[in-house]
């Protein structure tokens, strides 16, 4: 809830992606919008085609770098 509130207060938008959708549907959703940041996990990143110009934050790798 806190993250979503921060996104909205900063002027961004939150678009959840259902991991049960086929990869082609997720790729279509990612390529149709203008996303500046994609937050995901390393296991889900393997099947995604990331649009050029999108910063990717891999949350499980980012948390290990903070330690």
N, C-alpha and C positions, 0 to 999 in steps of 0.2 A: 504494500500500500504506500509506504514511504517513497519508494522509487517512482511509482506511477505519479504521485503528487509532485515530486521534483521534476519529472519530465513535463508535466502539464504547466507547472509554474514557470519553467524556462522557455515555454513557447513551442515545445516539441509535441510530437504525437506518439502514442503508444499503439503499436499494431501487433497483437499476438499472432503467432503462426502455429497452427495445429500440426504437431509432428506426426499425426496419423494420416494426414493428407499425402497423396502421392508426391514424389519429388518434383514432378513436372508442374504440379499446381503451386507448390511453394516457390519454385523458380519464377513462375509467371507472376505471383504476387510481389516478389522482390524486384523484378524487372519493371513492373508497372508503376511502382511508386518511386518517390525520390527520397531514399533513405540515406542519411549521412552517417549513421552508426547502426551496426547490427550487433546485438549482444546474444551470444549463443554458448554452447558447450562444445568441447572438442569432438565428442561423439556425433553431434548433429552437424557440425561444420563439414564433415567428410562428404556428405551427400548434397551440399549446396553449391550453387554457382553464384558467387558473390559478384555483384555489379561493380564495375570500375568506379572509383571515387567514393566508395563506402568504406568507412573505418570499421574494422571488425574487432570486437572485444570478446575473447574467449575466456569466459568467467572462471572455469576451473583452472586454467593456466595463470590467469591474473592473480588469483588468490594465493597460489604457491609462490609467486614472485614477491608478494608482500611480506612473507615470513622471513 
